[in-house]
Amino acid sequence: MKRFGLSLLVLLAVVSCKTVGDDEFVINGSINGVADGKNVVLEKNSDSLGIVPVDTVKVKDGKFRFEGKVNDISMYSISVEGVQSPSYVIMENGTINIEINKDSIFKNKISGTYNNEELTNFNGIGMKIQKKIQDFQIANTPKLRAAQQAKDTATIKKLQTDYGKIQKEIEASTYKYVETHPKAYISVLLIQSMFNVPEPDTKKIETYYNALDPELKKTSAAKKIVKKLNDFQSVSVGRHAPDFSAPDVNGKMVSLKQSMGKLTIIDFWASWCGPCRAENPHMVELYKEFHSKGLNIIGVSLDKPGQADKWKEAIAKDGLTWTQVSNLKHWEDPIAAMYGVQQIPTMFVLNEFGLVVAKDLRGEELKAKVAQFLNK
């Protein structure tokens, strides 16, 4: 009986302490101050659908648990009912432990897999940066307001310069992390973020991408970096602008090729974009002055699905009489992706042969460029 009892205990231990396989994940979570029965939702970010719930469990004794399998490393979020901000984990197979601080996601403790250990380390860097920014704002916001009221341009300029130094520090810390962590998924996300400026340094981005661990390059996020690099390199000044087609306000398919003039502006905008709408009066005047000399404009709207009426209302209200097209796919617009558009307004100026001769000019600079080609 003793032998049988011991064997049974061992068997039970093996079953109850089942190890996590190489092709599956377990998330063991804990959170204080949240009542039993509250929902905990595991979510992923889909390019086409936005935030998508993957699984839902309930808090019990301050704990929760998710299990499953993933084929790709990516960032997931965990939303707890009654907690304002979601928490983030890097989803990969293995055991992931997370202690959620309901008051600050930067104080979360995440461990168990390499990438989540790195996420905790990076959150620590984020907390230091956040504190530096907060301290600067607390110390200098009153000074800035006083300087603005007094029209003290010297003080305003100094404060802007000082804040710029902090931004440079943030930029430097980002570069340093990527350079020293070629195996970390966080590095992939940081490289992606380098596109989120008006003029990305594609050579630097390519250098950082090339230094990544081969396994990381297999992830969907890393493949997007390659695509964006290709997009930026294909639609830079001096290169041919790729042709595209999209529905106009009447649903008729219109191509760039059909819309070309002696000089053509591709204007990426949207009805919901304040800076775009503020720029439209200047575009209207430009078109009136130079259309008869060969200027054509094709507007490509990044309006949202189901909002064709808002798009058309904006066209009418702003007096945009040139060709307008839209796939109504917001930031998932394939033309914007093709042209590497990361923000709007963005515009490309093409000569009669379809070569990009300028990009992102505004106001008098844009007028001067148009005049250079059409006042000959």
C-alpha positions in Angstrom: 0.0 0.0 0.0 2.8 2.4 0.7 4.4 1.8 -2.7 1.1 2.3 -4.4 0.4 5.4 -2.4 3.8 6.9 -3.2 3.4 6.1 -7.0 -0.1 7.7 -7.0 1.3 10.9 -5.3 4.1 11.1 -7.9 1.6 10.7 -10.7 -0.6 13.4 -9.3 2.3 15.7 -9.0 3.3 15.2 -12.6 -0.2 15.9 -13.8 -0.8 18.9 -11.7 2.7 20.5 -12.4 2.6 19.9 -16.1 5.5 21.8 -17.8 4.8 24.3 -20.5 5.7 23.0 -24.0 7.9 24.8 -26.4 4.9 25.6 -28.6 2.6 27.0 -25.9 2.3 29.9 -23.4 1.0 30.3 -19.9 0.5 33.8 -18.3 0.3 33.7 -14.5 -1.0 37.0 -13.4 -1.6 38.7 -10.0 -3.2 42.0 -9.0 -4.0 43.6 -5.7 -7.1 45.7 -4.9 -9.3 44.1 -7.6 -12.3 42.1 -6.4 -12.9 38.4 -7.3 -15.0 37.9 -10.4 -13.7 40.9 -12.3 -13.0 40.3 -16.0 -9.4 40.1 -17.3 -9.2 40.3 -21.1 -6.2 39.3 -23.2 -6.1 41.4 -26.4 -4.0 41.7 -29.5 -3.6 44.5 -31.9 -4.8 43.7 -35.5 -3.7 45.9 -38.4 -7.1 45.6 -40.0 -9.4 45.2 -37.0 -7.7 47.2 -34.2 -7.8 45.8 -30.7 -9.2 42.2 -30.8 -10.1 40.2 -27.6 -8.3 36.8 -27.6 -9.5 35.3 -24.2 -11.3 36.4 -21.1 -10.9 35.0 -17.5 -11.9 36.2 -14.1 -9.9 37.3 -11.1 -9.8 34.8 -8.2 -7.9 35.4 -5.0 -6.1 38.2 -6.7 -4.8 36.0 -9.5 -5.6 35.0 -13.1 -4.2 32.7 -15.7 -4.2 32.4 -19.5 -3.0 29.5 -21.6 -2.6 29.0 -25.4 -0.3 28.9 -28.4 1.2 31.6 -30.6 3.1 31.3 -33.8 4.6 34.8 -33.8 6.1 37.1 -31.2 4.0 40.3 -30.7 2.8 42.8 -28.1 -0.4 41.9 -26.4 -2.4 43.9 -23.8 -4.2 42.7 -20.6 -7.2 44.8 -19.6 -8.6 44.4 -16.1 -12.1 45.4 -15.3 -12.0 48.5 -13.2 -8.4 49.4 -14.0 -7.9 52.4 -16.2 -4.8 51.5 -18.2 -4.1 48.2 -19.9 -0.9 46.3 -19.1 1.4 45.0 -21.8 3.2 41.7 -22.3 5.3 40.4 -25.2 3.4 37.3 -26.3 5.7 34.4 -26.9 5.6 30.7 -25.9 6.8 29.9 -22.4 5.8 30.8 -18.9 5.1 34.6 -18.4 4.6 36.0 -14.9 3.0 39.4 -14.5 2.3 41.4 -11.3 0.0 44.2 -12.3 0.1 47.5 -10.4 -3.3 49.0 -10.9 -2.0 52.6 -10.4 0.9 52.6 -12.8 1.8 50.2 -15.7 5.4 51.3 -15.3 5.5 49.6 -11.9 4.3 46.2 -13.3 6.7 43.3 -12.8 7.0 41.0 -15.8 9.2 37.9 -15.9 9.5 34.4 -17.1 10.7 34.8 -20.7 13.6 36.7 -22.1 11.5 39.3 -23.9 9.3 40.0 -21.0 12.3 40.3 -18.7 13.6 42.9 -21.1 10.2 44.6 -21.1 10.5 45.1 -17.4 14.0 46.5 -17.8 12.8 48.8 -20.5 9.8 50.0 -18.4 12.4 51.0 -15.8 14.1 53.1 -18.4 10.7 54.6 -19.3 10.0 55.5 -15.7 13.2 57.5 -15.4 12.5 59.3 -18.7 8.9 60.0 -17.6 10.1 61.5 -14.3 12.7 63.7 -16.1 9.9 65.1 -18.4 7.5 65.6 -15.5 10.2 67.4 -13.4 11.0 69.7 -16.4 7.3 70.5 -17.0 6.6 71.2 -13.3 9.6 73.5 -13.0 9.2 75.3 -16.3 5.5 75.5 -17.3 4.9 78.6 -15.2 8.1 80.2 -16.7 6.8 79.4 -20.2 3.4 80.9 -19.6 4.9 84.1 -18.1 7.3 84.3 -21.0 4.5 83.9 -23.5 2.4 86.6 -21.8 5.4 89.0 -21.7 6.4 88.0 -25.3 9.9 87.1 -23.9 11.2 85.3 -27.0 14.6 84.7 -25.5 13.2 82.8 -22.5 10.8 80.8 -24.8 13.6 79.9 -27.1 15.8 78.8 -24.1 13.0 76.6 -22.7 12.4 75.0 -26.1 16.2 74.3 -26.4 16.3 72.8 -22.9 13.3 70.5 -23.7 14.9 69.6 -27.0 17.9 68.3 -25.1 15.7 66.0 -23.1 14.2 64.7 -26.4 17.7 64.1 -27.7 18.5 62.1 -24.5 15.4 60.0 -25.2 16.5 59.5 -28.8 20.0 58.5 -27.7 18.7 56.0 -25.1 16.5 54.5 -27.8 19.5 54.1 -30.1 21.7 52.7 -27.3 19.0 50.1 -26.4 18.7 48.9 -30.0 22.5 48.7 -30.4 23.0 46.7 -27.2 19.9 44.4 -27.5 19.8 42.8 -31.0 17.9 39.8 -29.6 15.1 41.7 -27.9 11.7 42.2 -29.4 11.6 45.6 -27.9 14.3 46.6 -30.3 12.1 45.7 -33.3 9.3 48.0 -31.9 11.8 50.8 -31.3 13.1 50.5 -34.9 9.5 50.7 -36.1 9.0 53.9 -34.1 11.9 55.5 -36.0 9.6 55.8 -39.0 7.3 58.1 -37.0 9.0 61.4 -38.0 8.6 63.5 -41.1 12.0 62.5 -42.5 13.0 59.0 -41.2 16.7 58.2 -41.3 16.3 55.1 -43.5 20.0 54.4 -43.6 20.2 54.2 -39.8 17.0 52.2 -39.6 18.4 49.7 -42.2 21.7 49.4 -40.2 19.8 48.6 -37.0 17.5 46.1 -38.8 20.5 44.3 -40.3 22.0 43.9 -36.8 18.9 42.2 -35.4 19.1 38.5 -34.5 18.0 36.2 -37.4 15.1 34.8 -35.3 13.7 38.3 -34.7 13.8 39.0 -38.4 11.2 36.2 -38.9 8.6 38.1 -36.8 5.7 40.0 -38.5 6.9 43.2 -36.9 10.4 42.9 -38.4 8.9 42.1 -41.8 7.0 45.4 -41.6 10.3 47.2 -41.2 11.5 45.8 -44.4 8.3 46.7 -46.2 8.5 50.3 -44.9 12.1 50.6 -45.9 11.2 49.5 -49.4 8.3 51.9 -49.5 10.4 54.8 -48.5 13.2 54.0 -50.9 10.8 53.6 -53.8 9.1 56.9 -53.3 11.9 59.2 -52.5 12.9 62.4 -54.4 14.4 61.5 -57.8 12.4 58.2 -58.1 9.3 57.4 -60.1 6.1 57.6 -58.2 4.2 54.3 -58.4 0.8 54.3 -60.1 -2.3 53.7 -58.1 -6.1 53.6 -58.5 -8.9 54.3 -56.0 -12.6 55.3 -56.1 -13.5 59.0 -56.5 -16.5 60.7 -54.9 -18.8 59.0 -57.4 -17.3 55.5 -56.9 -15.4 55.6 -60.3 -11.9 54.2 -60.2 -9.4 56.9 -61.0 -5.6 56.3 -61.4 -2.6 58.6 -60.8 -1.7 58.1 -64.5 -5.0 59.6 -65.6 -4.6 62.6 -63.3 -1.1 63.6 -64.3 -0.4 67.1 -65.5 2.7 69.0 -66.4 3.2 69.1 -62.7 1.2 67.0 -60.3 0.7 67.1 -56.5 -0.4 64.0 -54.6 -2.0 65.3 -51.4 -2.6 62.8 -48.6 -5.2 64.3 -46.2 -8.5 63.5 -44.4 -11.6 65.3 -43.2 -10.7 64.6 -39.6 -7.1 66.1 -39.9 -7.0 69.7 -38.6 -3.6 70.6 -40.1 -4.8 69.2 -43.5 -8.0 71.4 -43.4 -5.9 74.4 -42.4 -3.7 73.9 -45.4 -6.6 73.5 -47.9 -7.2 77.2 -48.5 -3.5 77.6 -49.6 -4.0 74.6 -51.9 -7.1 76.2 -53.4 -5.3 79.4 -54.2 -2.4 77.5 -55.6 -4.6 75.4 -57.9 -6.5 78.6 -59.1 -3.2 80.3 -60.0 -1.4 77.4 -61.7 -4.0 74.9 -63.0 -4.2 76.7 -66.3 -0.4 76.4 -66.6 -0.4 72.6 -66.1 -0.8 72.0 -62.4 -3.0 69.0 -61.4 -3.7 67.8 -57.9 -5.0 64.4 -56.8 -6.2 64.2 -53.2 -5.9 60.9 -51.4 -8.0 60.8 -48.3 -7.4 58.6 -45.3 -10.9 59.0 -44.1 -12.4 56.2 -41.9 -14.6 53.3 -43.1 -18.2 54.3 -43.3 -17.4 58.0 -43.3 -17.8 58.9 -47.0 -20.3 61.6 -46.2 -17.8 63.4 -43.9 -15.1 63.1 -46.7 -17.5 64.6 -49.3 -18.7 67.3 -47.0 -15.1 68.4 -46.3 -14.4 68.5 -50.1 -17.4 70.7 -50.7 -16.9 73.0 -47.6 -13.2 73.6 -48.4 -13.8 74.1 -52.1 -11.5 71.4 -53.4 -12.3 71.2 -57.1 -9.5 68.8 -58.2 -9.7 65.0 -58.3 -10.3 63.3 -55.0 -10.0 59.6 -54.2 -10.3 57.5 -51.1 -10.4 53.8 -50.1 -12.0 54.8 -46.8 -9.5 52.6 -44.9 -8.0 55.2 -42.5 -4.4 54.2 -41.7 -4.8 50.9 -43.5 -5.0 52.7 -46.9 -2.9 50.8 -49.4 -1.8 53.9 -51.3 -0.5 55.5 -48.1 1.3 52.3 -47.3 2.8 52.2 -50.9 4.1 55.8 -50.4 5.3 55.2 -46.9 3.0 57.9 -45.4 3.3 58.0 -41.6 1.5 61.3 -41.0 -0.8 63.8 -42.8 -0.8 66.1 -44.4 1.9 64.6 -46.7 2.4 65.5 -50.3 4.5 64.6 -53.2 5.3 66.8 -56.2 5.8 65.0 -59.5 7.1 66.3 -62.8 5.5 65.4 -66.2 7.5 62.2 -66.3 6.2 61.0 -62.9 9.5 61.6 -61.1 9.2 62.9 -57.5 10.8 66.3 -57.5 9.8 67.4 -54.0 8.1 66.2 -50.9 6.2 67.8 -48.0 6.5 71.4 -49.0 4.0 74.0 -47.7 2.9 77.5 -48.3 5.4 79.8 -50.0 8.0 76.9 -50.4 5.4 74.9 -52.3 4.4 77.9 -54.4 8.0 78.6 -55.3 8.6 75.0 -56.4 5.4 75.0 -58.6 6.4 78.4 -60.1 9.9 77.0 -60.8 8.4 74.4 -63.1 5.4 76.2 -64.6 6.6 79.8 -65.0 9.2 79.0 -67.6 
